[in-house]
């Protein structure tokens, strides 16, 4: 099918700390673009440092959508994201600006690009309680095998180490006899930019960024959330680092160990992200995330939009 009549949009993907935010701001300023965040955590208020939101000056200079708009105890999931992201893209195009989809939440990103249609199935509390008991007493491998048997596509798509997503996938598979999610055509011609760094350099950037997040007041941010009564059991606070910092606040660990643990978890997370963004995926155009690579990606984007 020809893309000639399809509006053109841009997308930026890659692992955490690779430089997506920095490049997206530069790109948006050059092409009169607006950014649609594909991040399952930056949507939440009061979680600025721990989710590495763009700076306040960046948010003022470039309009961002799906950032800082929900409270941590409000629901946010793939279905909500898809509805809001599609609306944001249409809104941006209606004002003759360029949508730039940016983020590292792979499930949300491909859900949008591939036009997934997620069934609106309400949570089955009893089922989740039973699944949680199995998870606690038998282990996640049993649940993984169960999901693989009833919904192979979901098994290959989701983060199997995230119990909340594992439970939800099983819940959806049991609740429908359709192969979910179904798909519809994504009505845009999309140029996808992948930003990449050598593993050693990326690890160094991640470790430095985590340290800077502590220097910038991450502990104070977590304290504020706890003082406001937000539970650590909320999906929002399952974000990397928040529970570790809560343990530090409760004197259950020391600061050095807390920082080291978060650095290790973040590095593991960045590798998991790349399961979604394969170097062999022909849809992604890869560039090194440095000054030269950013300039190349910028020029390619401008050429694509012509």
C-alpha positions as protocol buffer text, in pm:
chain_id: "A"
residue {
  index: 1
  type: UNK
  ca { x: 0 y: 0 z: 0 }
}
residue {
  index: 2
  type: UNK
  ca { x: 136 y: 345 z: -88 }
}
residue {
  index: 3
  type: UNK
  ca { x: 209 y: 595 z: 190 }
}
residue {
  index: 4
  type: UNK
  ca { x: 180 y: 899 z: -39 }
}
residue {
  index: 5
  type: UNK
  ca { x: -151 y: 1014 z: 102 }
}
residue {
  index: 6
  type: UNK
  ca { x: -64 y: 930 z: 459 }
}
residue {
  index: 7
  type: UNK
  ca { x: 50 y: 1216 z: 683 }
}
residue {
  index: 8
  type: UNK
  ca { x: 416 y: 1190 z: 778 }
}
residue {
  index: 9
  type: UNK
  ca { x: 527 y: 1162 z: 1140 }
}
residue {
  index: 10
  type: UNK
  ca { x: 854 y: 1088 z: 1317 }
}
residue {
  index: 11
  type: UNK
  ca { x: 945 y: 853 z: 1600 }
}
residue {
  index: 12
  type: UNK
  ca { x: 1249 y: 813 z: 1825 }
}
residue {
  index: 13
  type: UNK
  ca { x: 1326 y: 492 z: 2014 }
}
residue {
  index: 14
  type: UNK
  ca { x: 1613 y: 342 z: 2208 }
}
residue {
  index: 15
  type: UNK
  ca { x: 1717 y: 236 z: 2558 }
}
residue {
  index: 16
  type: UNK
  ca { x: 1699 y: 454 z: 2867 }
}
residue {
  index: 17
  type: UNK
  ca { x: 1968 y: 726 z: 2897 }
}
residue {
  index: 18
  type: UNK
  ca { x: 2070 y: 693 z: 2532 }
}
residue {
  index: 19
  type: UNK
  ca { x: 1976 y: 1056 z: 2457 }
}
residue {
  index: 20
  type: UNK
  ca { x: 1621 y: 1039 z: 2318 }
}
residue {
  index: 21
  type: UNK
  ca { x: 1500 y: 1347 z: 2509 }
}
residue {
  index: 22
  type: UNK
  ca { x: 1797 y: 1563 z: 2411 }
}
residue {
  index: 23
  type: UNK
  ca { x: 1765 y: 1472 z: 2043 }
}
residue {
  index: 24
  type: UNK
  ca { x: 1384 y: 1502 z: 2037 }
}
residue {
  index: 25
  type: UNK
  ca { x: 1403 y: 1860 z: 2167 }
}
residue {
  index: 26
  type: UNK
  ca { x: 1660 y: 1950 z: 1902 }
}
residue {
  index: 27
  type: UNK
  ca { x: 1455 y: 1783 z: 1629 }
}
residue {
  index: 28
  type: UNK
  ca { x: 1126 y: 1941 z: 1736 }
}
residue {
  index: 29
  type: UNK
  ca { x: 1277 y: 2288 z: 1740 }
}
residue {
  index: 30
  type: UNK
  ca { x: 1410 y: 2244 z: 1385 }
}
residue {
  index: 31
  type: UNK
  ca { x: 1091 y: 2112 z: 1222 }
}
residue {
  index: 32
  type: UNK
  ca { x: 818 y: 2285 z: 1426 }
}
residue {
  index: 33
  type: UNK
  ca { x: 727 y: 1959 z: 1593 }
}
residue {
  index: 34
  type: UNK
  ca { x: 547 y: 1853 z: 1909 }
}
residue {
  index: 35
  type: UNK
  ca { x: 637 y: 1550 z: 2117 }
}
residue {
  index: 36
  type: UNK
  ca { x: 409 y: 1262 z: 2209 }
}
residue {
  index: 37
  type: UNK
  ca { x: 560 y: 1075 z: 2502 }
}
residue {
  index: 38
  type: UNK
  ca { x: 560 y: 696 z: 2480 }
}
residue {
  index: 39
  type: UNK
  ca { x: 653 y: 643 z: 2843 }
}
residue {
  index: 40
  type: UNK
  ca { x: 435 y: 461 z: 3093 }
}
residue {
  index: 41
  type: UNK
  ca { x: 574 y: 662 z: 3386 }
}
residue {
  index: 42
  type: UNK
  ca { x: 638 y: 1018 z: 3271 }
}
residue {
  index: 43
  type: UNK
  ca { x: 261 y: 1062 z: 3258 }
}
residue {
  index: 44
  type: UNK
  ca { x: 256 y: 1093 z: 3639 }
}
residue {
  index: 45
  type: UNK
  ca { x: 278 y: 1417 z: 3837 }
}
residue {
  index: 46
  type: UNK
  ca { x: 527 y: 1445 z: 4128 }
}
residue {
  index: 47
  type: UNK
  ca { x: 755 y: 1186 z: 3966 }
}
residue {
  index: 48
  type: UNK
  ca { x: 984 y: 1418 z: 3773 }
}
residue {
  index: 49
  type: UNK
  ca { x: 1330 y: 1302 z: 3879 }
}
residue {
  index: 50
  type: UNK
  ca { x: 1269 y: 930 z: 3900 }
}
residue {
  index: 51
  type: UNK
  ca { x: 1114 y: 912 z: 3552 }
}
residue {
  index: 52
  type: UNK
  ca { x: 1371 y: 1146 z: 3393 }
}
residue {
  index: 53
  type: UNK
  ca { x: 1112 y: 1385 z: 3257 }
}
residue {
  index: 54
  type: UNK
  ca { x: 1228 y: 1660 z: 3023 }
}
residue {
  index: 55
  type: UNK
  ca { x: 1336 y: 1973 z: 3207 }
}
residue {
  index: 56
  type: UNK
  ca { x: 1081 y: 2243 z: 3286 }
}
residue {
  index: 57
  type: UNK
  ca { x: 1247 y: 2471 z: 3028 }
}
residue {
  index: 58
  type: UNK
  ca { x: 1219 y: 2196 z: 2763 }
}
residue {
  index: 59
  type: UNK
  ca { x: 852 y: 2142 z: 2845 }
}
residue {
  index: 60
  type: UNK
  ca { x: 795 y: 2515 z: 2804 }
}
residue {
  index: 61
  type: UNK
  ca { x: 988 y: 2550 z: 2478 }
}
residue {
  index: 62
  type: UNK
  ca { x: 841 y: 2241 z: 2306 }
}
residue {
  index: 63
  type: UNK
  ca { x: 484 y: 2123 z: 2359 }
}
residue {
  index: 64
  type: UNK
  ca { x: 475 y: 1770 z: 2506 }
}
residue {
  index: 65
  type: UNK
  ca { x: 173 y: 1542 z: 2512 }
}
residue {
  index: 66
  type: UNK
  ca { x: 111 y: 1264 z: 2768 }
}
residue {
  index: 67
  type: UNK
  ca { x: 359 y: 1404 z: 3020 }
}
residue {
  index: 68
  type: UNK
  ca { x: 278 y: 1512 z: 3374 }
}
residue {
  index: 69
  type: UNK
  ca { x: -98 y: 1480 z: 3339 }
}
residue {
  index: 70
  type: UNK
  ca { x: -208 y: 1208 z: 3584 }
}
residue {
  index: 71
  type: UNK
  ca { x: -165 y: 1160 z: 3959 }
}
residue {
  index: 72
  type: UNK
  ca { x: 21 y: 846 z: 4071 }
}
residue {
  index: 73
  type: UNK
  ca { x: -296 y: 675 z: 4192 }
}
residue {
  index: 74
  type: UNK
  ca { x: -478 y: 720 z: 3860 }
}
residue {
  index: 75
  type: UNK
  ca { x: -500 y: 434 z: 3612 }
}
residue {
  index: 76
  type: UNK
  ca { x: -285 y: 433 z: 3301 }
}
residue {
  index: 77
  type: UNK
  ca { x: -250 y: 138 z: 3069 }
}
residue {
  index: 78
  type: UNK
  ca { x: -198 y: 45 z: 2706 }
}
residue {
  index: 79
  type: UNK
  ca { x: -560 y: 103 z: 2606 }
}
residue {
  index: 80
  type: UNK
  ca { x: -567 y: 451 z: 2763 }
}
residue {
  index: 81
  type: UNK
  ca { x: -232 y: 538 z: 2606 }
}
residue {
  index: 82
  type: UNK
  ca { x: -341 y: 431 z: 2258 }
}
residue {
  index: 83
  type: UNK
  ca { x: -656 y: 641 z: 2273 }
}
residue {
  index: 84
  type: UNK
  ca { x: -475 y: 950 z: 2402 }
}
residue {
  index: 85
  type: UNK
  ca { x: -174 y: 914 z: 2172 }
}
residue {
  index: 86
  type: UNK
  ca { x: -387 y: 879 z: 1860 }
}
residue {
  index: 87
  type: UNK
  ca { x: -586 y: 1186 z: 1965 }
}
residue {
  index: 88
  type: UNK
  ca { x: -265 y: 1383 z: 2026 }
}
residue {
  index: 89
  type: UNK
  ca { x: -124 y: 1291 z: 1684 }
}
residue {
  index: 90
  type: UNK
  ca { x: -445 y: 1401 z: 1511 }
}
residue {
  index: 91
  type: UNK
  ca { x: -446 y: 1726 z: 1709 }
}
residue {
  index: 92
  type: UNK
  ca { x: -84 y: 1806 z: 1619 }
}
residue {
  index: 93
  type: UNK
  ca { x: -140 y: 1737 z: 1250 }
}
residue {
  index: 94
  type: UNK
  ca { x: -456 y: 1950 z: 1250 }
}
residue {
  index: 95
  type: UNK
  ca { x: -238 y: 2246 z: 1346 }
}
residue {
  index: 96
  type: UNK
  ca { x: 11 y: 2173 z: 1067 }
}
residue {
  index: 97
  type: UNK
  ca { x: 284 y: 2066 z: 1302 }
}
residue {
  index: 98
  type: UNK
  ca { x: 487 y: 1743 z: 1302 }
}
residue {
  index: 99
  type: UNK
  ca { x: 416 y: 1476 z: 1565 }
}
residue {
  index: 100
  type: UNK
  ca { x: 731 y: 1319 z: 1709 }
}
residue {
  index: 101
  type: UNK
  ca { x: 665 y: 999 z: 1902 }
}
residue {
  index: 102
  type: UNK
  ca { x: 935 y: 955 z: 2167 }
}
residue {
  index: 103
  type: UNK
  ca { x: 995 y: 688 z: 2424 }
}
residue {
  index: 104
  type: UNK
  ca { x: 1125 y: 358 z: 2538 }
}
residue {
  index: 105
  type: UNK
  ca { x: 812 y: 172 z: 2651 }
}
residue {
  index: 106
  type: UNK
  ca { x: 825 y: -87 z: 2376 }
}
residue {
  index: 107
  type: UNK
  ca { x: 479 y: -235 z: 2423 }
}
residue {
  index: 108
  type: UNK
  ca { x: 318 y: 109 z: 2402 }
}
residue {
  index: 109
  type: UNK
  ca { x: 530 y: 211 z: 2103 }
}
residue {
  index: 110
  type: UNK
  ca { x: 455 y: -90 z: 1885 }
}
residue {
  index: 111
  type: UNK
  ca { x: 97 y: -94 z: 2005 }
}
residue {
  index: 112
  type: UNK
  ca { x: 63 y: 252 z: 1851 }
}
residue {
  index: 113
  type: UNK
  ca { x: 267 y: 194 z: 1535 }
}
residue {
  index: 114
  type: UNK
  ca { x: 112 y: -145 z: 1460 }
}
residue {
  index: 115
  type: UNK
  ca { x: -241 y: -24 z: 1534 }
}
residue {
  index: 116
  type: UNK
  ca { x: -323 y: -262 z: 1816 }
}
residue {
  index: 117
  type: UNK
  ca { x: -683 y: -266 z: 1933 }
}
residue {
  index: 118
  type: UNK
  ca { x: -686 y: -359 z: 2300 }
}
residue {
  index: 119
  type: UNK
  ca { x: -1010 y: -509 z: 2433 }
}
residue {
  index: 120
  type: UNK
  ca { x: -1167 y: -316 z: 2718 }
}
residue {
  index: 121
  type: UNK
  ca { x: -1180 y: -591 z: 2978 }
}
residue {
  index: 122
  type: UNK
  ca { x: -1218 y: -483 z: 3339 }
}
residue {
  index: 123
  type: UNK
  ca { x: -979 y: -627 z: 3599 }
}
residue {
  index: 124
  type: UNK
  ca { x: -1084 y: -961 z: 3745 }
}
residue {
  index: 125
  type: UNK
  ca { x: -986 y: -910 z: 4110 }
}
residue {
  index: 126
  type: UNK
  ca { x: -1050 y: -1271 z: 4214 }
}
residue {
  index: 127
  type: UNK
  ca { x: -843 y: -1406 z: 3926 }
}
residue {
  index: 128
  type: UNK
  ca { x: -559 y: -1167 z: 4005 }
}
residue {
  index: 129
  type: UNK
  ca { x: -560 y: -1276 z: 4369 }
}
residue {
  index: 130
  type: UNK
  ca { x: -533 y: -1638 z: 4260 }
}
residue {
  index: 131
  type: UNK
  ca { x: -256 y: -1560 z: 4012 }
}
residue {
  index: 132
  type: UNK
  ca { x: -69 y: -1367 z: 4279 }
}
residue {
  index: 133
  type: UNK
  ca { x: -88 y: -1668 z: 4514 }
}
residue {
  index: 134
  type: UNK
  ca { x: 55 y: -1889 z: 4242 }
}
residue {
  index: 135
  type: UNK
  ca { x: 326 y: -1630 z: 4179 }
}
residue {
  index: 136
  type: UNK
  ca { x: 415 y: -1610 z: 4549 }
}
residue {
  index: 137
  type: UNK
  ca { x: 411 y: -1978 z: 4632 }
}
residue {
  index: 138
  type: UNK
  ca { x: 492 y: -2159 z: 4307 }
}
residue {
  index: 139
  type: UNK
  ca { x: 681 y: -1899 z: 4107 }
}
residue {
  index: 140
  type: UNK
  ca { x: 648 y: -1702 z: 3787 }
}
residue {
  index: 141
  type: UNK
  ca { x: 775 y: -1981 z: 3560 }
}
residue {
  index: 142
  type: UNK
  ca { x: 446 y: -2166 z: 3603 }
}
residue {
  index: 143
  type: UNK
  ca { x: 253 y: -1855 z: 3502 }
}
residue {
  index: 144
  type: UNK
  ca { x: 483 y: -1796 z: 3206 }
}
residue {
  index: 145
  type: UNK
  ca { x: 419 y: -2147 z: 3077 }
}
residue {
  index: 146
  type: UNK
  ca { x: 47 y: -2097 z: 3125 }
}
residue {
  index: 147
  type: UNK
  ca { x: 49 y: -1774 z: 2924 }
}
residue {
  index: 148
  type: UNK
  ca { x: 260 y: -1936 z: 2653 }
}
residue {
  index: 149
  type: UNK
  ca { x: 0 y: -2210 z: 2619 }
}
residue {
  index: 150
  type: UNK
  ca { x: -304 y: -1980 z: 2596 }
}
residue {
  index: 151
  type: UNK
  ca { x: -163 y: -1675 z: 2415 }
}
residue {
  index: 152
  type: UNK
  ca { x: 172 y: -1723 z: 2242 }
}
residue {
  index: 153
  type: UNK
  ca { x: 169 y: -1373 z: 2091 }
}
residue {
  index: 154
  type: UNK
  ca { x: 128 y: -1207 z: 2432 }
}
residue {
  index: 155
  type: UNK
  ca { x: 395 y: -1437 z: 2576 }
}
residue {
  index: 156
  type: UNK
  ca { x: 645 y: -1314 z: 2317 }
}
residue {
  index: 157
  type: UNK
  ca { x: 539 y: -949 z: 2349 }
}
residue {
  index: 158
  type: UNK
  ca { x: 518 y: -857 z: 2716 }
}
residue {
  index: 159
  type: UNK
  ca { x: 778 y: -816 z: 2990 }
}
residue {
  index: 160
  type: UNK
  ca { x: 739 y: -1158 z: 3154 }
}
residue {
  index: 161
  type: UNK
  ca { x: 936 y: -1048 z: 3460 }
}
residue {
  index: 162
  type: UNK
  ca { x: 676 y: -784 z: 3546 }
}
residue {
  index: 163
  type: UNK
  ca { x: 411 y: -972 z: 3748 }
}
residue {
  index: 164
  type: UNK
  ca { x: 144 y: -704 z: 3693 }
}
residue {
  index: 165
  type: UNK
  ca { x: 177 y: -735 z: 3313 }
}
residue {
  index: 166
  type: UNK
  ca { x: 197 y: -1114 z: 3337 }
}
residue {
  index: 167
  type: UNK
  ca { x: -128 y: -1126 z: 3538 }
}
residue {
  index: 168
  type: UNK
  ca { x: -301 y: -887 z: 3300 }
}
residue {
  index: 169
  type: UNK
  ca { x: -196 y: -1084 z: 2992 }
}
residue {
  index: 170
  type: UNK
  ca { x: -336 y: -1405 z: 3139 }
}
residue {
  index: 171
  type: UNK
  ca { x: -651 y: -1219 z: 3240 }
}
residue {
  index: 172
  type: UNK
  ca { x: -701 y: -1087 z: 2886 }
}
residue {
  index: 173
  type: UNK
  ca { x: -630 y: -1423 z: 2729 }
}
residue {
  index: 174
  type: UNK
  ca { x: -883 y: -1598 z: 2953 }
}
residue {
  index: 175
  type: UNK
  ca { x: -1145 y: -1326 z: 2903 }
}
residue {
  index: 176
  type: UNK
  ca { x: -1158 y: -1346 z: 2524 }
}
residue {
  index: 177
  type: UNK
  ca { x: -1139 y: -1619 z: 2266 }
}
residue {
  index: 178
  type: UNK
  ca { x: -981 y: -1384 z: 2017 }
}
residue {
  index: 179
  type: UNK
  ca { x: -611 y: -1361 z: 1948 }
}
residue {
  index: 180
  type: UNK
  ca { x: -543 y: -1030 z: 2120 }
}
residue {
  index: 181
  type: UNK
  ca { x: -472 y: -760 z: 2060 }
}
residue {
  index: 182
  type: UNK
  ca { x: -629 y: -728 z: 1718 }
}
residue {
  index: 183
  type: UNK
  ca { x: -483 y: -477 z: 1475 }
}
residue {
  index: 184
  type: UNK
  ca { x: -594 y: -200 z: 1246 }
}
residue {
  index: 185
  type: UNK
  ca { x: -394 y: 7 z: 999 }
}
residue {
  index: 186
  type: UNK
  ca { x: -191 y: 290 z: 1151 }
}
residue {
  index: 187
  type: UNK
  ca { x: -283 y: 579 z: 918 }
}
residue {
  index: 188
  type: UNK
  ca { x: 55 y: 754 z: 912 }
}
residue {
  index: 189
  type: UNK
  ca { x: 380 y: 722 z: 723 }
}
residue {
  index: 190
  type: UNK
  ca { x: 633 y: 693 z: 1003 }
}
residue {
  index: 191
  type: UNK
  ca { x: 1010 y: 739 z: 995 }
}
residue {
  index: 192
  type: UNK
  ca { x: 1152 y: 564 z: 1301 }
}
residue {
  index: 193
  type: UNK
  ca { x: 1487 y: 676 z: 1439 }
}
residue {
  index: 194
  type: UNK
  ca { x: 1674 y: 439 z: 1669 }
}
residue {
  index: 195
  type: UNK
  ca { x: 1947 y: 586 z: 1890 }
}
residue {
  index: 196
  type: UNK
  ca { x: 2229 y: 358 z: 1993 }
}
residue {
  index: 197
  type: UNK
  ca { x: 2545 y: 363 z: 2202 }
}
residue {
  index: 198
  type: UNK
  ca { x: 2824 y: 115 z: 2270 }
}
residue {
  index: 199
  type: UNK
  ca { x: 2728 y: -98 z: 2574 }
}
residue {
  index: 200
  type: UNK
  ca { x: 3017 y: 27 z: 2787 }
}
residue {
  index: 201
  type: UNK
  ca { x: 2935 y: 390 z: 2712 }
}
residue {
  index: 202
  type: UNK
  ca { x: 2562 y: 337 z: 2774 }
}
residue {
  index: 203
  type: UNK
  ca { x: 2635 y: 171 z: 3110 }
}
residue {
  index: 204
  type: UNK
  ca { x: 2850 y: 467 z: 3207 }
}
residue {
  index: 205
  type: UNK
  ca { x: 2574 y: 711 z: 3109 }
}
residue {
  index: 206
  type: UNK
  ca { x: 2314 y: 514 z: 3304 }
}
residue {
  index: 207
  type: UNK
  ca { x: 2530 y: 496 z: 3616 }
}
residue {
  index: 208
  type: UNK
  ca { x: 2608 y: 869 z: 3596 }
}
residue {
  index: 209
  type: UNK
  ca { x: 2245 y: 959 z: 3540 }
}
residue {
  index: 210
  type: UNK
  ca { x: 2126 y: 757 z: 3839 }
}
residue {
  index: 211
  type: UNK
  ca { x: 2385 y: 933 z: 4057 }
}
residue {
  index: 212
  type: UNK
  ca { x: 2273 y: 1272 z: 3924 }
}
residue {
  index: 213
  type: UNK
  ca { x: 1910 y: 1184 z: 4000 }
}
residue {
  index: 214
  type: UNK
  ca { x: 2007 y: 1136 z: 4364 }
}
residue {
  index: 215
  type: UNK
  ca { x: 2206 y: 1461 z: 4358 }
}
residue {
  index: 216
  type: UNK
  ca { x: 1899 y: 1638 z: 4216 }
}
residue {
  index: 217
  type: UNK
  ca { x: 1675 y: 1525 z: 4503 }
}
residue {
  index: 218
  type: UNK
  ca { x: 1526 y: 1188 z: 4414 }
}
residue {
  index: 219
  type: UNK
  ca { x: 1508 y: 1084 z: 4781 }
}
residue {
  index: 220
  type: UNK
  ca { x: 1312 y: 1400 z: 4858 }
}
residue {
  index: 221
  type: UNK
  ca { x: 1075 y: 1321 z: 4570 }
}
residue {
  index: 222
  type: UNK
  ca { x: 1002 y: 972 z: 4705 }
}
residue {
  index: 223
  type: UNK
  ca { x: 958 y: 1112 z: 5055 }
}
residue {
  index: 224
  type: UNK
  ca { x: 702 y: 1357 z: 4922 }
}
residue {
  index: 225
  type: UNK
  ca { x: 503 y: 1079 z: 4752 }
}
residue {
  index: 226
  type: UNK
  ca { x: 504 y: 866 z: 5067 }
}
residue {
  index: 227
  type: UNK
  ca { x: 403 y: 1164 z: 5282 }
}
residue {
  index: 228
  type: UNK
  ca { x: 113 y: 1225 z: 5041 }
}
residue {
  index: 229
  type: UNK
  ca { x: -7 y: 872 z: 5113 }
}
residue {
  index: 230
  type: UNK
  ca { x: 72 y: 715 z: 4778 }
}
residue {
  index: 231
  type: UNK
  ca { x: 119 y: 340 z: 4824 }
}
residue {
  index: 232
  type: UNK
  ca { x: 428 y: 157 z: 4702 }
}
residue {
  index: 233
  type: UNK
  ca { x: 187 y: -102 z: 4562 }
}
residue {
  index: 234
  type: UNK
  ca { x: 58 y: 144 z: 4301 }
}
residue {
  index: 235
  type: UNK
  ca { x: 165 y: 59 z: 3943 }
}
residue {
  index: 236
  type: UNK
  ca { x: 317 y: 408 z: 3917 }
}
residue {
  index: 237
  type: UNK
  ca { x: 553 y: 339 z: 4205 }
}
residue {
  index: 238
  type: UNK
  ca { x: 670 y: 13 z: 4055 }
}
residue {
  index: 239
  type: UNK
  ca { x: 893 y: 240 z: 3847 }
}
residue {
  index: 240
  type: UNK
  ca { x: 1264 y: 172 z: 3876 }
}
residue {
  index: 241
  type: UNK
  ca { x: 1413 y: 297 z: 4200 }
}
residue {
  index: 242
  type: UNK
  ca { x: 1112 y: 407 z: 4402 }
}
residue {
  index: 243
  type: UNK
  ca { x: 1086 y: 97 z: 4619 }
}
residue {
  index: 244
  type: UNK
  ca { x: 1463 y: 86 z: 4668 }
}
residue {
  index: 245
  type: UNK
  ca { x: 1463 y: 447 z: 4785 }
}
residue {
  index: 246
  type: UNK
  ca { x: 1167 y: 377 z: 5014 }
}
residue {
  index: 247
  type: UNK
  ca { x: 1377 y: 100 z: 5173 }
}
residue {
  index: 248
  type: UNK
  ca { x: 1658 y: 351 z: 5223 }
}
residue {
  index: 249
  type: UNK
  ca { x: 1417 y: 601 z: 5379 }
}
residue {
  index: 250
  type: UNK
  ca { x: 1304 y: 326 z: 5620 }
}
residue {
  index: 251
  type: UNK
  ca { x: 1670 y: 257 z: 5709 }
}
residue {
  index: 252
  type: UNK
  ca { x: 1649 y: -92 z: 5558 }
}
residue {
  index: 253
  type: UNK
  ca { x: 1954 y: -25 z: 5341 }
}
residue {
  index: 254
  type: UNK
  ca { x: 2232 y: 232 z: 5313 }
}
residue {
  index: 255
  type: UNK
  ca { x: 2260 y: 499 z: 5044 }
}
residue {
  index: 256
  type: UNK
  ca { x: 2556 y: 344 z: 4861 }
}
residue {
  index: 257
  type: UNK
  ca { x: 2385 y: 7 z: 4828 }
}
residue {
  index: 258
  type: UNK
  ca { x: 2062 y: 176 z: 4725 }
}
residue {
  index: 259
  type: UNK
  ca { x: 2232 y: 366 z: 4443 }
}
residue {
  index: 260
  type: UNK
  ca { x: 2426 y: 59 z: 4327 }
}
residue {
  index: 261
  type: UNK
  ca { x: 2111 y: -156 z: 4321 }
}
residue {
  index: 262
  type: UNK
  ca { x: 1922 y: 100 z: 4113 }
}
residue {
  index: 263
  type: UNK
  ca { x: 2214 y: 134 z: 3872 }
}
residue {
  index: 264
  type: UNK
  ca { x: 2222 y: -244 z: 3822 }
}
residue {
  index: 265
  type: UNK
  ca { x: 1845 y: -267 z: 3776 }
}
residue {
  index: 266
  type: UNK
  ca { x: 1846 y: 21 z: 3528 }
}
residue {
  index: 267
  type: UNK
  ca { x: 2120 y: -141 z: 3323 }
}
residue {
  index: 268
  type: UNK
  ca { x: 1923 y: -466 z: 3313 }
}
residue {
  index: 269
  type: UNK
  ca { x: 1613 y: -271 z: 3215 }
}
residue {
  index: 270
  type: UNK
  ca { x: 1793 y: -103 z: 2924 }
}
residue {
  index: 271
  type: UNK
  ca { x: 1885 y: -445 z: 2786 }
}
residue {
  index: 272
  type: UNK
  ca { x: 1524 y: -561 z: 2820 }
}
residue {
  index: 273
  type: UNK
  ca { x: 1410 y: -252 z: 2629 }
}
residue {
  index: 274
  type: UNK
  ca { x: 1622 y: -358 z: 2333 }
}
residue {
  index: 275
  type: UNK
  ca { x: 1419 y: -678 z: 2305 }
}
residue {
  index: 276
  type: UNK
  ca { x: 1152 y: -445 z: 2165 }
}
residue {
  index: 277
  type: UNK
  ca { x: 1386 y: -247 z: 1941 }
}
residue {
  index: 278
  type: UNK
  ca { x: 1588 y: -499 z: 1746 }
}
residue {
  index: 279
  type: UNK
  ca { x: 1882 y: -396 z: 1532 }
}
residue {
  index: 280
  type: UNK
  ca { x: 1750 y: -635 z: 1268 }
}
residue {
  index: 281
  type: UNK
  ca { x: 1409 y: -463 z: 1254 }
}
residue {
  index: 282
  type: UNK
  ca { x: 1404 y: -302 z: 910 }
}
residue {
  index: 283
  type: UNK
  ca { x: 1148 y: -45 z: 1027 }
}
residue {
  index: 284
  type: UNK
  ca { x: 1405 y: 124 z: 1252 }
}
residue {
  index: 285
  type: UNK
  ca { x: 1679 y: 350 z: 1113 }
}
residue {
  index: 286
  type: UNK
  ca { x: 1970 y: 335 z: 1358 }
}
residue {
  index: 287
  type: UNK
  ca { x: 2206 y: 622 z: 1437 }
}
residue {
  index: 288
  type: UNK
  ca { x: 2483 y: 656 z: 1691 }
}
residue {
  index: 289
  type: UNK
  ca { x: 2371 y: 882 z: 1973 }
}
residue {
  index: 290
  type: UNK
  ca { x: 2645 y: 1143 z: 1948 }
}
residue {
  index: 291
  type: UNK
  ca { x: 2676 y: 1481 z: 1779 }
}
residue {
  index: 292
  type: UNK
  ca { x: 2746 y: 1334 z: 1435 }
}
residue {
  index: 293
  type: UNK
  ca { x: 2475 y: 1070 z: 1465 }
}
residue {
  index: 294
  type: UNK
  ca { x: 2219 y: 1325 z: 1581 }
}
residue {
  index: 295
  type: UNK
  ca { x: 2303 y: 1551 z: 1287 }
}
residue {
  index: 296
  type: UNK
  ca { x: 2264 y: 1260 z: 1046 }
}
residue {
  index: 297
  type: UNK
  ca { x: 1929 y: 1163 z: 1198 }
}
residue {
  index: 298
  type: UNK
  ca { x: 1813 y: 1525 z: 1182 }
}
residue {
  index: 299
  type: UNK
  ca { x: 1903 y: 1555 z: 813 }
}
residue {
  index: 300
  type: UNK
  ca { x: 1733 y: 1223 z: 730 }
}
residue {
  index: 301
  type: UNK
  ca { x: 1420 y: 1336 z: 914 }
}
residue {
  index: 302
  type: UNK
  ca { x: 1406 y: 1664 z: 727 }
}
residue {
  index: 303
  type: UNK
  ca { x: 1449 y: 1482 z: 394 }
}
residue {
  index: 304
  type: UNK
  ca { x: 1174 y: 1236 z: 487 }
}
residue {
  index: 305
  type: UNK
  ca { x: 930 y: 1518 z: 562 }
}
residue {
  index: 306
  type: UNK
  ca { x: 979 y: 1691 z: 225 }
}
